[in-house]
Amino acid sequence: MFSTLMKDIFTDEAGATAIEYGLILALIAIAITVSLQAFAGEAIAMWDNVATRVVDAING
């Protein structure tokens, strides 16, 4: 019985697959975070420029 249990544990690939999917998901999350951080500075600068032009247009 013990040897059958150990054999089942070592031949079961469901856990390995779950770990692989978890690692892939972590890498995707890191890539998204890095991309958003790089884009955030440009987006803030763009909206600051828009706000400045709107204020200038309102003030004449």
Beta strands, then each sheet from edge to edge (+ up, - down):
end
